[in-house]
Amino acid sequence: MSNASSTYALELKNLRKSFGKTEIIRGIDLAVKPGENVAIIGPNGAGKSTLFNLISGRFAPTSGEVLLNGQRIDGKRPFEVNRLGLSRSFQITNIFPKLSVFENLRCGVLWSLGYKYTFLKFLANLDDANERADQLMKMIHLDKKRDVLAMNLTYAEQRALEIGITIAGGANVILLDEPTAGMSNSETSRFIDLIREVTMGKTLLTVEHDMGVVFGLADRIAVVVYGEVLAFDTPEAVRANARVQEAYLGTMLEEETE
Ligand SMILES: Nc1ncnc2c1ncn2[C@@H]1O[C@H](COP(=O)(O)OP(=O)(O)OP(=O)(O)O)[C@@H](O)[C@H]1O
């Protein structure tokens, strides 16, 4: 039993975060299994981005624990959390606009190798990095755009590149913040397929407002309302949950079907 935590890819234990006197995250427990695909939904201001910031090391929690593959990561810096196997993409894209698709991906790969490498080792790893960047480019279907500068890609292609950079280091837990924001319906459905393909076998946490995406992509949904998890269950169970309906989802589903 002592090793129970290590069976989870990500575990939050009584996590709390206050800004000044205001408690924004109010005791969140969440256990995500390896390979599971979890969507985090909730009304504006519920604390979803704050939760991502706590998991990825941008903020230290006021109290409580965050465990990645059974190891405590709360209080660690974002790059340390990244090197331990958690990678996050942002609503605001992370790409270098004046570098090509290939160069962006290679940067992602090299960055993940980290400071532990000396310059000579770094050079020795360049071939591997080139090969990995090529693989990633194919995975995100941008191999025909290899030498195009990122700033000249379409918006959807930039988002695909962003996902490529996010998975470049081989992290096994991936956090995506509104991956389909700003996309058309047809771009969104293609992008969901792409996310599924490239994160196969990985643990995925997504903050998402688009209910179509949420119900299409997630194995389980965590409903965060006012800094607490109101429900954490399969899409069907969440859809049928009376408390969720009342607090949040009813209005969203009505809007969706209007
Ligand atoms: N650095 C900060 N300092 C003070 N208050 C903050 C800070 N970051 C977030 N908050 C507050 O915490 C609350 C939750 O914000 P958060 O961005 O986490 O919500 P959210 O669920 O991601 O919202 P949205 O869906 O609109 O992105 C908000 O009231 C916000 O004003």
The ligand as an SDF file (V2000), in Angstrom:
LIG
                    3D

 31 33  0  0  0  0  0  0  0  0999 V2000
   -1.7870   35.6710   -9.9440 N   0  0  0  0  0  0  0  0  0  0  0  0
   -3.0060   35.9130   -9.4550 C   0  0  0  0  0  0  0  0  0  0  0  0
   -3.2100   36.8110   -8.4660 N   0  0  0  0  0  0  0  0  0  0  0  0
   -4.4250   37.0420   -7.9610 C   0  0  0  0  0  0  0  0  0  0  0  0
   -5.5420   36.4220   -8.3830 N   0  0  0  0  0  0  0  0  0  0  0  0
   -5.4310   35.5310   -9.3580 C   0  0  0  0  0  0  0  0  0  0  0  0
   -4.1640   35.2210   -9.9610 C   0  0  0  0  0  0  0  0  0  0  0  0
   -4.3620   34.2700  -10.9180 N   0  0  0  0  0  0  0  0  0  0  0  0
   -5.6860   34.0240  -10.9200 C   0  0  0  0  0  0  0  0  0  0  0  0
   -6.3180   34.7550   -9.9960 N   0  0  0  0  0  0  0  0  0  0  0  0
   -7.7660   34.7230   -9.7100 C   0  0  0  0  0  0  0  0  0  0  0  0
   -8.1120   33.3850   -9.4930 O   0  0  0  0  0  0  0  0  0  0  0  0
   -9.4080   33.0960  -10.0040 C   0  0  0  0  0  0  0  0  0  0  0  0
   -9.3360   31.8920  -10.9060 C   0  0  0  0  0  0  0  0  0  0  0  0
   -8.6420   32.2450  -12.0920 O   0  0  0  0  0  0  0  0  0  0  0  0
   -8.2560   31.1810  -13.2000 P   0  0  0  0  0  0  0  0  0  0  0  0
   -7.6040   31.9380  -14.3020 O   0  0  0  0  0  0  0  0  0  0  0  0
   -7.4900   30.0770  -12.5920 O   0  0  0  0  0  0  0  0  0  0  0  0
   -9.6900   30.6490  -13.6590 O   0  0  0  0  0  0  0  0  0  0  0  0
  -10.0800   29.7980  -14.9240 P   0  0  0  0  0  0  0  0  0  0  0  0
  -10.9970   28.7430  -14.4520 O   0  0  0  0  0  0  0  0  0  0  0  0
   -8.8520   29.3610  -15.6490 O   0  0  0  0  0  0  0  0  0  0  0  0
  -10.8640   30.8620  -15.8060 O   0  0  0  0  0  0  0  0  0  0  0  0
  -11.0350   30.9640  -17.4030 P   0  0  0  0  0  0  0  0  0  0  0  0
  -11.9310   29.8350  -17.7970 O   0  0  0  0  0  0  0  0  0  0  0  0
  -11.6940   32.3000  -17.5560 O   0  0  0  0  0  0  0  0  0  0  0  0
   -9.6670   30.9010  -18.0200 O   0  0  0  0  0  0  0  0  0  0  0  0
   -9.8870   34.3650  -10.6970 C   0  0  0  0  0  0  0  0  0  0  0  0
  -10.7580   35.0220   -9.8180 O   0  0  0  0  0  0  0  0  0  0  0  0
   -8.6180   35.1540  -10.8880 C   0  0  0  0  0  0  0  0  0  0  0  0
   -8.8730   36.5310  -10.8560 O   0  0  0  0  0  0  0  0  0  0  0  0
  1  2  1  0
  2  3  1  0
  2  7  2  0
  3  4  2  0
  4  5  1  0
  5  6  2  0
  6  7  1  0
  6 10  1  0
  7  8  1  0
  8  9  2  0
  9 10  1  0
 10 11  1  0
 11 12  1  0
 11 30  1  0
 12 13  1  0
 13 14  1  0
 13 28  1  0
 14 15  1  0
 15 16  1  0
 16 17  2  0
 16 18  1  0
 16 19  1  0
 19 20  1  0
 20 21  2  0
 20 22  1  0
 20 23  1  0
 23 24  1  0
 24 25  2  0
 24 26  1  0
 24 27  1  0
 28 29  1  0
 28 30  1  0
 30 31  1  0
M  END
$$$$
